[in-house]
Amino acid sequence: MRSNPNPLRYAAEVNPSRRSIWNMYKRLLIHSREKWKTMIGAMVAIIAISLLEFAIPQLTAFTIDHAIPGKRYDQLPWIAVGIVAAALLLSLFTYVSSYLLSYVGLHTINRLRNELYRHIQMQDMAFFDKTRTGDLMSRITGDVSILQQLVSSGMLQMVTELVTFFAIAIYMLYIDPQLTLLMLATFPLLFLFTRKVGRRMRSSFRAVQESSAEVNNHLQENLSGIRLMKAYASESYEAERFTNRTSRNMQASITANRFTAIFAPTIDLLNYVGMAAVLLFGAWQVMSGELSIGAIVAFLAYLRLLQNPVRQLSRMMNMIQQSAAAYERIEEILDTKPSITEKENARPLPIIQGSVEYRHVDFAYQSDVPVLRDFHLTIAPGTMTALVGSSGAGKSTVAHLLSRFYDPSRGTLLVDGIDIKDVQITSLRGQLGIVSQDIVLLNGTIRDNIAYGKPDATDQEVEEAARAANAHEFIQAFPEGYQSPVGERGVKLSGGQKQRLSIARAILKNPRLIILDEATAALDTESEQLIQHALSQLLAGRTCLVIAHRLSTIQQADQIVVLEKGSIIETGTHEELIRHQGRYQQLYELQFPNRHTQELQQKEPLPSPR
């Protein structure tokens, strides 16, 4: 169990977010710049919409002030045609702007989601050790989808309303500055109220999204471990835990909705106060002869147009603040830098012979809990080196450092005399094959899983690799052969079959360095024999680092290294270590009591192991 389910939240709490909504739109604009021509077309349509918004009130004012008093019956049809034409053009430009901005918005969100996924893929293993899968899934899907709602629908409305607002405000200031300033007097109150409530809305929406991430975490962990739940009949217990998480999500949503519910009515109230002031002052001007009736009617129409953007933006505030909260969670990921990085001048690792050297390596997953201490080991090309020892001795860590999943805190790791920090990571891992006890098979066909490390492999190459791994026979027994689906995480295959596919995948990749991480620990005797035969095909002529609990599988190793508490305490061949009667001999006796030991001990002891 991880003690901190969401370490990224801790970073946000230590450094409280000062990111503004502008920063969110800035990133979205960066991703949308490829579609700048489309955006220009949308802006032209929006400007046309704003101009047409002026036309209808002007036609209304002309009718009241000129056509009616002058009894100009001949102008009435043209006024009607003008209003209908303006309405038709308004509908046309609204459609064009809506489609173009939605197109740009969806393109932008697609780029943002892909950027987020690629950034997560580039993180090191320490990042995934600390971050829960469900939380990452929530950010890639849920948080990005919230932004998608904003850019695909809200962006159009917001841009259109803002352009209309400023255009009408400038025009009204030109027509009647006093009346306009009176009307705008309520806007500072609107701004202050929006700023104060908006911050609390964003905080409440972030709580909603984080509680949703906890629900996703629970779902991901429980559905992937459904066999464990069934085996322990813990369905009721897990249902109760899920209910607790959904209840927290519901309570967070209720809090957020409370802010949303109070926001729009308050904005409407302030708008009506402004309208009352304008109506009273405008009526006084009409009665004083300073304004015509048509002018005040048009002014009130413009007032409604001016207040519509404020009203719409206030109603969109929940979407904007929810999107801002989602953006902050996305940006937390994008701002996370991997600790395992390539040097600027990193060069490709040439084709290697396979020598490996650990020089005085120290390592710790946590600074106060060292795992390796002054670890020094040399592996000759084409040889097998086995690591044995108690659980937690550091065996798997040695393999992880060779794969550069982590970097040593001190010391150097060399491959063919080259520091692996000086080479490109992909070129190192491209010459490295890993076969572990925890087999990872993707939900696809058998062929897809064998060819995963070499997607351009031919069918013949895939079959040859499967034959070498003793997998061809059971693959052919499936109705669809190599095109048979393996199911999620390979549930349709036995443990031995999955392991042989894993070996076939490594054989097809043809690596120079092989890591076997307890590759046969969970198999029955018959499967182990098949796997051992397949491994003999894989290891021929290659450098191999074996991590094993079954000591019977490593007796032919060129050297066996015994680890305890991160340090090497014995090194030698199987016979040398048995005769030394040290820790290795104790481990061997635990697995094979009295087997060969008495016979070997009767012989003259060899010198102490290296």
C-alpha positions as CSV (number, residue, x, y, z in Angstrom):
1,M,0.0,0.0,0.0
2,R,1.3,3.5,-0.8
3,S,1.3,5.9,2.0
4,N,0.6,8.9,-0.2
5,P,-2.1,8.2,-2.7
6,N,-1.6,11.5,-4.5
7,P,1.9,13.0,-4.3
8,L,1.1,15.5,-6.9
9,R,-1.5,17.0,-4.6
10,Y,1.2,17.5,-2.0
11,A,3.2,19.6,-4.4
12,A,0.2,21.8,-5.0
13,E,-0.3,22.3,-1.3
14,V,3.3,23.2,-0.7
15,N,3.2,25.7,-3.5
16,P,-0.4,27.1,-3.7
17,S,-1.5,27.5,-7.3
18,R,-1.3,31.1,-8.7
19,R,-2.1,30.0,-12.2
20,S,-4.7,32.2,-13.8
21,I,-7.4,31.4,-16.3
22,W,-5.3,33.3,-18.8
23,N,-2.5,30.7,-18.4
24,M,-5.0,28.0,-19.3
25,Y,-6.1,29.8,-22.5
26,K,-2.4,30.6,-23.3
27,R,-1.6,26.9,-23.4
28,L,-4.7,26.2,-25.4
29,L,-3.8,28.9,-27.9
30,I,-0.3,27.4,-28.2
31,H,-1.8,24.1,-29.2
32,S,-4.3,25.8,-31.6
33,R,-1.8,27.9,-33.5
34,E,-1.5,25.4,-36.4
35,K,-5.1,26.2,-37.2
36,W,-4.6,30.0,-37.3
37,K,-6.3,30.3,-40.7
38,T,-9.4,28.6,-39.3
39,M,-9.3,30.9,-36.2
40,I,-9.1,34.0,-38.4
41,G,-12.2,32.8,-40.3
42,A,-14.0,32.3,-37.0
43,M,-13.1,35.7,-35.8
44,V,-14.3,37.3,-39.0
45,A,-17.7,35.5,-38.5
46,I,-17.8,36.7,-34.9
47,I,-17.1,40.3,-35.9
48,A,-19.9,40.0,-38.5
49,I,-22.2,38.7,-35.7
50,S,-21.4,41.8,-33.6
51,L,-22.1,44.2,-36.5
52,L,-25.4,42.5,-37.2
53,E,-26.4,42.8,-33.6
54,F,-26.3,46.6,-34.2
55,A,-28.5,46.5,-37.2
56,I,-31.8,45.3,-35.7
57,P,-32.0,47.9,-32.9
58,Q,-31.1,50.6,-35.4
59,L,-34.0,49.4,-37.7
60,T,-36.3,49.5,-34.6
61,A,-35.3,53.0,-33.7
62,F,-35.7,54.2,-37.4
63,T,-39.2,52.7,-37.5
64,I,-40.3,54.5,-34.3
65,D,-38.6,57.9,-34.9
66,H,-39.1,58.2,-38.7
67,A,-41.4,55.7,-40.4
68,I,-44.2,55.9,-37.9
69,P,-44.3,59.7,-37.3
70,G,-44.0,60.3,-41.1
71,K,-46.4,57.6,-42.0
72,R,-43.9,56.1,-44.5
73,Y,-45.8,53.0,-45.4
74,D,-43.5,52.4,-48.4
75,Q,-40.5,51.9,-46.0
76,L,-42.2,49.2,-43.8
77,P,-41.6,46.3,-46.3
78,W,-37.9,47.3,-46.6
79,I,-37.6,47.5,-42.8
80,A,-39.1,43.9,-42.6
81,V,-36.7,42.7,-45.3
82,G,-33.8,44.3,-43.5
83,I,-34.7,42.6,-40.2
84,V,-35.2,39.2,-41.8
85,A,-32.0,39.5,-43.9
86,A,-30.0,40.5,-40.7
87,A,-31.5,37.5,-38.9
88,L,-30.6,35.1,-41.7
89,L,-27.1,36.5,-41.9
90,L,-26.8,36.3,-38.1
91,S,-27.8,32.6,-38.2
92,L,-25.3,31.9,-41.0
93,F,-22.4,33.6,-39.3
94,T,-23.3,32.0,-36.0
95,Y,-23.2,28.5,-37.7
96,V,-19.9,29.3,-39.4
97,S,-18.2,30.6,-36.2
98,S,-19.7,27.7,-34.1
99,Y,-18.4,25.0,-36.5
100,L,-14.9,26.6,-37.0
101,L,-14.3,27.2,-33.3
102,S,-15.5,23.7,-32.4
103,Y,-13.1,22.3,-35.0
104,V,-10.2,24.3,-33.6
105,G,-11.2,23.4,-30.1
106,L,-11.4,19.7,-30.7
107,H,-8.1,19.8,-32.5
108,T,-6.5,21.7,-29.6
109,I,-7.8,19.2,-27.0
110,N,-6.6,16.2,-29.1
111,R,-3.1,17.8,-29.1
112,L,-3.2,18.5,-25.4
113,R,-4.3,14.9,-24.5
114,N,-1.5,13.5,-26.7
115,E,1.0,15.8,-25.2
116,L,-0.1,14.8,-21.7
117,Y,0.1,11.1,-22.6
118,R,3.6,11.4,-24.2
119,H,4.8,13.3,-21.1
120,I,3.6,10.6,-18.8
121,Q,5.3,8.0,-21.0
122,M,8.6,9.8,-20.6
123,Q,8.5,9.8,-16.8
124,D,10.8,7.5,-14.9
125,M,9.8,4.5,-12.8
126,A,10.1,6.6,-9.6
127,F,7.1,8.7,-10.9
128,F,5.0,5.6,-11.4
129,D,6.0,4.2,-8.0
130,K,4.5,7.3,-6.3
131,T,1.5,8.0,-8.6
132,R,-1.6,5.8,-8.7
133,T,-2.8,4.6,-12.1
134,G,-6.4,5.6,-11.5
135,D,-5.3,9.2,-10.8
136,L,-3.3,9.4,-14.1
137,M,-6.3,7.9,-16.0
138,S,-8.6,10.5,-14.4
139,R,-6.3,13.4,-15.6
140,I,-5.9,12.0,-19.1
141,T,-9.6,11.3,-19.6
142,G,-11.8,13.2,-17.1
143,D,-9.8,16.4,-16.7
144,V,-9.1,16.8,-20.4
145,S,-12.7,16.1,-21.2
146,I,-13.7,19.0,-19.0
147,L,-11.5,21.3,-21.0
148,Q,-13.0,19.8,-24.2
149,Q,-16.4,21.0,-23.1
150,L,-15.0,24.5,-22.6
151,V,-13.2,24.8,-25.9
152,S,-15.8,23.0,-28.1
153,S,-18.8,25.0,-26.9
154,G,-17.9,27.6,-24.2
155,M,-15.1,29.1,-26.3
156,L,-17.5,30.1,-29.1
157,Q,-20.0,31.7,-26.7
158,M,-17.3,33.5,-24.6
159,V,-15.5,34.9,-27.6
160,T,-18.7,36.0,-29.3
161,E,-20.0,37.6,-26.1
162,L,-16.8,39.5,-25.3
163,V,-16.5,40.9,-28.8
164,T,-20.2,42.0,-28.7
165,F,-19.8,43.5,-25.2
166,F,-16.9,45.7,-26.1
167,A,-18.3,46.8,-29.5
168,I,-21.7,47.8,-28.0
169,A,-20.0,49.5,-24.9
170,I,-17.9,51.7,-27.2
171,Y,-20.9,52.5,-29.4
172,M,-23.1,53.4,-26.4
173,L,-20.4,55.6,-24.9
174,Y,-20.3,57.4,-28.2
175,I,-24.1,57.9,-28.3
176,D,-24.8,58.8,-24.7
177,P,-21.8,58.7,-22.3
178,Q,-23.8,59.7,-19.2
179,L,-26.3,56.9,-19.6
180,T,-23.7,54.4,-20.5
181,L,-21.5,55.2,-17.5
182,L,-24.5,55.0,-15.3
183,M,-25.3,51.5,-16.6
184,L,-21.6,50.4,-16.3
185,A,-21.5,51.5,-12.7
186,T,-22.6,48.1,-11.5
187,F,-19.9,46.3,-13.4
188,P,-17.1,46.8,-10.8
189,L,-19.4,45.1,-8.3
190,L,-19.9,42.3,-10.8
191,F,-16.1,42.0,-11.2
192,L,-15.4,41.9,-7.5
193,F,-18.2,39.3,-6.9
194,T,-17.0,37.1,-9.7
195,R,-13.4,37.2,-8.5
196,K,-14.3,36.3,-4.9
197,V,-16.7,33.6,-5.7
198,G,-14.7,32.3,-8.6
199,R,-11.7,31.4,-6.4
200,R,-14.0,29.4,-4.1
201,M,-15.7,27.7,-7.0
202,R,-12.3,26.6,-8.5
203,S,-11.3,25.1,-5.1
204,S,-14.6,23.3,-4.8
205,F,-14.4,21.9,-8.4
206,R,-10.8,20.7,-7.7
207,A,-12.1,18.8,-4.7
208,V,-14.7,17.2,-7.0
209,Q,-12.1,16.2,-9.5
210,E,-9.8,14.8,-6.9
211,S,-12.6,12.8,-5.3
212,S,-13.5,11.5,-8.8
213,A,-9.9,10.4,-9.2
214,E,-10.2,8.5,-6.0
215,V,-13.3,6.7,-7.3
216,N,-11.3,5.9,-10.5
217,N,-8.4,4.6,-8.4
218,H,-10.7,2.3,-6.5
219,L,-12.3,1.0,-9.7
220,Q,-9.0,0.4,-11.4
221,E,-7.5,-1.5,-8.5
222,N,-10.6,-3.6,-7.8
223,L,-11.5,-4.5,-11.3
224,S,-7.9,-5.5,-12.1
225,G,-7.8,-7.6,-8.9
226,I,-11.3,-9.0,-9.2
227,R,-10.0,-12.6,-8.7
228,L,-8.6,-11.7,-5.3
229,M,-11.9,-10.1,-4.3
230,K,-13.8,-13.2,-5.3
231,A,-11.4,-15.5,-3.7
232,Y,-11.7,-13.7,-0.3
233,A,-15.5,-13.1,-0.7
234,S,-14.9,-9.4,0.0
235,E,-17.5,-8.0,-2.4
236,S,-19.5,-6.4,0.4
237,Y,-16.4,-4.9,2.0
238,E,-15.3,-3.4,-1.4
239,A,-18.8,-2.2,-2.1
240,E,-18.8,-0.3,1.2
241,R,-15.4,1.3,0.4
242,F,-16.7,2.3,-3.0
243,T,-19.8,3.8,-1.4
244,N,-17.6,5.9,0.9
245,R,-15.6,7.3,-2.0
246,T,-18.7,8.1,-4.1
247,S,-20.2,9.8,-1.0
248,R,-17.2,12.0,-0.7
249,N,-17.5,12.8,-4.4
250,M,-21.2,13.6,-3.9
251,Q,-20.5,15.9,-1.0
252,A,-17.8,17.8,-2.9
253,S,-20.2,18.1,-5.9
254,I,-23.0,19.5,-3.6
255,T,-20.5,22.1,-2.3
256,A,-19.6,23.1,-5.8
257,N,-23.2,23.3,-6.9
258,R,-24.0,25.6,-4.0
259,F,-21.6,28.2,-5.3
260,T,-22.9,27.7,-8.8
261,A,-26.5,28.1,-7.7
262,I,-25.9,31.4,-5.9
263,F,-23.7,32.9,-8.7
264,A,-26.2,33.4,-11.6
265,P,-29.0,34.9,-9.5
266,T,-26.7,37.5,-8.0
267,I,-25.4,38.5,-11.4
268,D,-29.0,38.8,-12.7
269,L,-29.9,41.0,-9.6
270,L,-27.0,43.4,-10.3
271,N,-28.0,43.5,-14.0
272,Y,-31.6,44.5,-13.2
273,V,-30.4,47.2,-10.8
274,G,-28.4,48.6,-13.7
275,M,-31.3,48.3,-16.0
276,A,-33.6,50.2,-13.5
277,A,-31.1,53.0,-13.3
278,V,-30.8,53.3,-17.1
279,L,-34.6,53.2,-17.5
280,L,-35.3,55.9,-15.0
281,F,-32.5,58.2,-16.2
282,G,-33.4,57.5,-19.9
283,A,-37.1,58.3,-19.2
284,W,-36.1,61.6,-17.6
285,Q,-34.0,62.4,-20.7
286,V,-36.9,61.6,-23.0
287,M,-39.3,63.7,-21.0
288,S,-36.7,66.5,-21.0
289,G,-36.4,66.3,-24.8
290,E,-32.8,65.2,-24.8
291,L,-33.6,61.7,-26.3
292,S,-36.2,60.5,-28.7
293,I,-38.5,57.6,-27.9
294,G,-36.8,55.5,-30.6
295,A,-33.4,56.3,-29.2
296,I,-34.3,55.1,-25.7
297,V,-35.9,52.0,-27.2
298,A,-32.7,51.3,-29.1
299,F,-30.6,52.1,-26.1
300,L,-32.6,49.6,-24.0
301,A,-32.2,47.0,-26.7
302,Y,-28.4,47.6,-26.7
303,L,-28.5,47.4,-22.9
304,R,-30.0,43.9,-23.2
305,L,-27.3,43.0,-25.7
306,L,-24.7,44.4,-23.4
307,Q,-26.0,42.5,-20.4
308,N,-26.4,39.3,-22.3
309,P,-22.6,38.7,-22.4
310,V,-22.4,39.4,-18.6
311,R,-25.3,37.0,-17.9
312,Q,-23.9,34.3,-20.2
313,L,-20.4,34.7,-18.8
314,S,-21.7,34.4,-15.3
315,R,-23.5,31.2,-16.2
316,M,-20.4,29.9,-17.9
317,M,-18.3,30.7,-14.8
318,N,-18.9,27.3,-13.3
319,M,-17.5,25.7,-16.6
320,I,-14.6,28.2,-16.6
321,Q,-13.6,27.5,-13.0
322,Q,-14.1,23.8,-13.4
323,S,-11.9,23.9,-16.5
324,A,-9.3,25.9,-14.6
325,A,-9.2,23.3,-11.8
326,A,-8.9,20.6,-14.4
327,Y,-6.1,22.5,-16.1
328,E,-4.2,22.9,-12.8
329,R,-4.2,19.1,-12.4
330,I,-3.1,18.6,-16.0
331,E,-0.3,21.2,-15.6
332,E,0.9,19.5,-12.4
333,I,1.7,16.5,-14.6
334,L,3.2,18.5,-17.4
335,D,5.4,20.4,-14.9
336,T,6.8,17.1,-13.5
337,K,10.3,16.5,-14.8
338,P,11.7,12.9,-14.9
339,S,14.8,12.3,-12.8
340,I,16.2,9.9,-15.4
341,T,17.1,12.1,-18.4
342,E,19.6,11.9,-21.2
343,K,22.5,14.2,-21.5
344,E,22.4,16.8,-24.2
345,N,25.3,15.1,-26.0
346,A,24.1,11.5,-25.3
347,R,25.3,9.2,-28.1
348,P,23.8,5.9,-29.3
349,L,25.2,2.8,-27.6
350,P,27.1,0.8,-30.3
351,I,26.5,-2.9,-30.7
352,I,27.9,-4.3,-27.5
353,Q,29.8,-7.4,-26.5
354,G,28.0,-7.6,-23.2
355,S,30.5,-6.8,-20.4
356,V,28.9,-5.1,-17.4
357,E,30.6,-3.4,-14.4
358,Y,29.1,-1.9,-11.3
359,R,31.7,0.4,-9.6
360,H,31.1,1.3,-6.0
361,V,27.4,1.8,-6.5
362,D,25.1,3.1,-3.8
363,F,21.3,3.4,-4.2
364,A,18.2,4.1,-2.1
365,Y,14.5,4.4,-3.1
366,Q,14.2,6.6,0.0
367,S,17.1,8.6,1.2
368,D,17.0,7.2,4.7
369,V,16.7,3.5,3.6
370,P,19.7,2.4,1.6
371,V,19.3,-0.6,-0.7
372,L,22.8,-1.0,-2.2
373,R,26.0,-0.1,-0.4
374,D,29.3,0.2,-2.2
375,F,28.2,-2.5,-4.7
376,H,30.9,-3.6,-7.0
377,L,30.4,-6.4,-9.6
378,T,32.0,-7.3,-12.9
379,I,30.2,-9.5,-15.5
380,A,32.2,-10.9,-18.4
381,P,30.7,-11.0,-21.9
382,G,28.7,-14.1,-22.7
383,T,28.6,-15.4,-19.1
384,M,25.8,-16.0,-16.7
385,T,25.8,-14.3,-13.3
386,A,23.2,-15.2,-10.7
387,L,22.1,-13.0,-7.8
388,V,20.8,-14.8,-4.7
389,G,19.9,-13.7,-1.2
390,S,17.1,-13.0,1.1
391,S,14.1,-10.9,0.1
392,G,14.9,-7.2,0.1
393,A,18.6,-7.9,-0.3
394,G,18.7,-5.7,-3.4
395,K,18.7,-8.3,-6.2
396,S,16.0,-6.7,-8.4
397,T,17.5,-3.3,-7.8
398,V,20.7,-4.4,-9.4
399,A,18.7,-5.3,-12.5
400,H,16.7,-2.1,-12.4
401,L,19.9,0.0,-12.5
402,L,21.2,-1.9,-15.5
403,S,17.9,-1.1,-17.3
404,R,18.3,2.5,-16.1
405,F,14.9,2.5,-14.6
406,Y,16.7,4.3,-11.8
407,D,20.2,6.0,-11.5
408,P,22.7,5.2,-8.7
409,S,23.0,7.8,-6.0
410,R,26.7,7.2,-6.1
411,G,29.0,5.2,-8.3
412,T,29.1,4.2,-12.0
413,L,27.5,1.5,-14.1
414,L,29.4,0.6,-17.3
415,V,28.5,-1.5,-20.3
416,D,31.4,-2.4,-22.5
417,G,33.4,0.2,-20.6
418,I,30.8,3.0,-21.4
419,D,29.0,4.8,-18.7
420,I,25.3,4.2,-19.4
421,K,24.5,7.8,-18.4
422,D,26.5,8.9,-21.5
423,V,24.3,7.0,-24.0
424,Q,20.8,7.3,-25.3
425,I,18.3,5.4,-23.1
426,T,16.5,3.8,-26.1
427,S,19.8,2.5,-27.5
428,L,20.6,0.9,-24.2
429,R,17.3,-0.7,-23.7
430,G,17.2,-1.7,-27.3
431,Q,20.0,-4.2,-26.6
432,L,18.5,-5.4,-23.4
433,G,15.9,-8.1,-22.9
434,I,13.9,-8.8,-19.7
435,V,12.1,-11.9,-18.7
436,S,10.4,-11.6,-15.3
437,Q,8.0,-13.5,-13.1
438,D,5.5,-10.7,-13.5
439,I,4.7,-11.2,-17.2
440,V,3.0,-8.3,-19.0
441,L,0.8,-9.3,-21.9
442,L,-1.3,-6.7,-23.7
443,N,-4.9,-7.3,-24.8
444,G,-4.3,-8.4,-28.3
445,T,-3.3,-11.4,-30.3
446,I,-0.5,-13.8,-29.6
447,R,1.4,-12.5,-32.6
448,D,1.0,-8.9,-31.4
449,N,2.5,-9.8,-28.0
450,I,5.5,-11.7,-29.4
451,A,6.3,-9.0,-31.9
452,Y,5.8,-6.1,-29.4
453,G,9.6,-5.4,-29.2
454,K,9.9,-5.7,-33.0
455,P,6.7,-4.5,-34.7
456,D,8.1,-5.0,-38.2
457,A,8.9,-8.7,-37.7
458,T,7.7,-11.0,-40.4
459,D,5.4,-14.0,-39.6
460,Q,8.3,-16.3,-40.2
461,E,10.4,-14.5,-37.6
462,V,7.6,-14.6,-35.1
463,E,7.1,-18.3,-35.6
464,E,10.8,-19.0,-35.3
465,A,11.0,-17.2,-32.0
466,A,7.9,-19.1,-30.8
467,R,9.5,-22.4,-31.8
468,A,12.7,-21.5,-30.0
469,A,10.6,-20.7,-26.9
470,N,8.7,-24.0,-27.0
471,A,5.6,-22.0,-27.6
472,H,4.7,-23.0,-31.2
473,E,2.9,-26.2,-30.3
474,F,0.4,-24.7,-27.9
475,I,-0.1,-21.7,-30.1
476,Q,-1.1,-23.9,-33.0
477,A,-3.6,-25.7,-30.7
478,F,-5.7,-22.6,-30.5
479,P,-8.4,-22.3,-33.1
480,E,-7.0,-19.0,-34.5
481,G,-3.3,-19.9,-34.0
482,Y,-1.1,-16.8,-33.8
483,Q,-4.1,-14.6,-34.3
484,S,-5.8,-15.9,-31.1
485,P,-6.6,-13.2,-28.5
486,V,-4.8,-13.5,-25.2
487,G,-7.4,-11.6,-23.2
488,E,-6.8,-8.8,-20.8
489,R,-3.4,-9.3,-19.0
490,G,-3.3,-12.8,-20.7
491,V,-6.1,-14.3,-18.7
492,K,-6.8,-16.9,-21.4
493,L,-3.3,-18.5,-21.0
494,S,-1.7,-20.5,-18.3
495,G,1.4,-19.3,-16.4
496,G,3.7,-21.4,-18.4
497,Q,2.2,-20.4,-21.7
498,K,2.5,-16.7,-20.8
499,Q,6.1,-17.2,-19.7
500,R,7.0,-18.8,-23.0
501,L,5.4,-16.0,-25.0
502,S,7.5,-13.6,-22.9
503,I,10.7,-15.6,-23.8
504,A,9.6,-15.7,-27.5
505,R,9.3,-11.9,-27.3
506,A,12.8,-11.6,-25.9
507,I,14.2,-14.0,-28.5
508,L,12.7,-12.1,-31.4
509,K,14.2,-8.9,-30.0
510,N,17.6,-10.6,-30.1
511,P,19.2,-8.6,-27.2
512,R,22.9,-8.8,-26.2
513,L,22.1,-8.5,-22.5
514,I,19.4,-10.7,-20.8
515,I,17.9,-10.1,-17.3
516,L,15.9,-13.1,-15.9
517,D,14.0,-11.9,-12.8
518,E,12.8,-15.0,-11.1
519,A,11.5,-16.2,-14.5
520,T,10.5,-19.7,-13.3
521,A,9.6,-19.0,-9.6
522,A,5.8,-19.5,-10.0
523,L,5.8,-22.5,-12.4
524,D,5.1,-26.1,-11.9
525,T,7.9,-28.7,-12.6
526,E,6.7,-29.6,-16.1
527,S,6.4,-25.9,-17.2
528,E,9.8,-25.1,-15.6
529,Q,11.5,-27.8,-17.7
530,L,10.0,-26.3,-20.9
531,I,11.0,-22.8,-19.8
532,Q,14.5,-23.9,-19.0
533,H,14.9,-25.4,-22.4
534,A,13.5,-22.2,-24.0
535,L,15.9,-20.1,-21.9
536,S,18.8,-22.2,-23.1
537,Q,18.0,-21.0,-26.6
538,L,17.7,-17.4,-25.5
539,L,20.9,-17.3,-23.4
540,A,23.2,-18.9,-25.9
541,G,26.1,-16.5,-26.5
542,R,24.6,-13.7,-24.5
543,T,25.4,-12.0,-21.2
544,C,22.8,-13.0,-18.6
545,L,22.0,-11.6,-15.2
546,V,19.7,-14.0,-13.3
547,I,17.7,-13.3,-10.2
548,A,16.5,-16.6,-8.7
549,H,15.0,-18.0,-5.6
550,R,15.1,-21.6,-7.0
551,L,18.8,-22.4,-6.6
552,S,18.4,-25.5,-8.8
553,T,18.1,-23.2,-11.9
554,I,21.5,-21.5,-11.4
555,Q,23.9,-24.3,-10.5
556,Q,25.6,-24.0,-13.9
557,A,26.1,-20.2,-13.6
558,D,29.6,-18.9,-14.3
559,Q,29.4,-16.9,-11.0
560,I,26.9,-16.7,-8.2
561,V,26.7,-13.5,-6.1
562,V,25.2,-13.6,-2.7
563,L,23.6,-10.4,-1.5
564,E,22.6,-9.4,2.0
565,K,21.4,-5.9,3.0
566,G,22.7,-4.4,-0.3
567,S,26.2,-5.8,0.0
568,I,28.0,-8.7,-1.6
569,I,29.0,-11.3,1.0
570,E,30.0,-14.2,-1.2
571,T,31.0,-14.8,-4.8
572,G,31.9,-18.0,-6.5
573,T,30.6,-21.0,-8.5
574,H,28.0,-23.4,-7.0
575,E,30.6,-25.9,-5.8
576,E,32.8,-23.2,-4.4
577,L,30.0,-21.7,-2.4
578,I,28.8,-25.1,-1.1
579,R,32.2,-26.0,0.1
580,H,32.6,-22.6,1.7
581,Q,29.6,-23.4,3.9
582,G,28.5,-19.8,4.1
583,R,25.2,-18.1,3.5
584,Y,24.7,-19.7,0.1
585,Q,25.1,-23.2,1.6
586,Q,22.5,-22.2,4.2
587,L,20.0,-21.2,1.5
588,Y,20.8,-24.3,-0.5
589,E,20.2,-26.5,2.6
590,L,16.8,-24.9,3.1
591,Q,15.7,-25.8,-0.4
592,F,17.5,-29.2,-0.6
593,P,18.2,-30.6,2.8
594,N,21.4,-32.8,2.8
595,R,21.4,-33.0,-1.0
596,H,25.0,-33.4,-2.2
597,T,26.2,-31.3,0.8
598,Q,27.6,-34.2,2.9
599,E,29.4,-35.5,-0.1
600,L,31.0,-32.2,-1.0
601,Q,31.9,-31.4,2.6
602,Q,34.0,-34.7,2.9
603,K,36.3,-33.3,0.2
604,E,39.1,-30.9,0.9
605,P,37.6,-27.4,1.2
606,L,38.4,-25.0,-1.6
607,P,39.9,-21.6,-0.8
608,S,37.5,-18.9,0.5
609,P,35.3,-17.6,-2.4
610,R,36.1,-14.3,-3.9
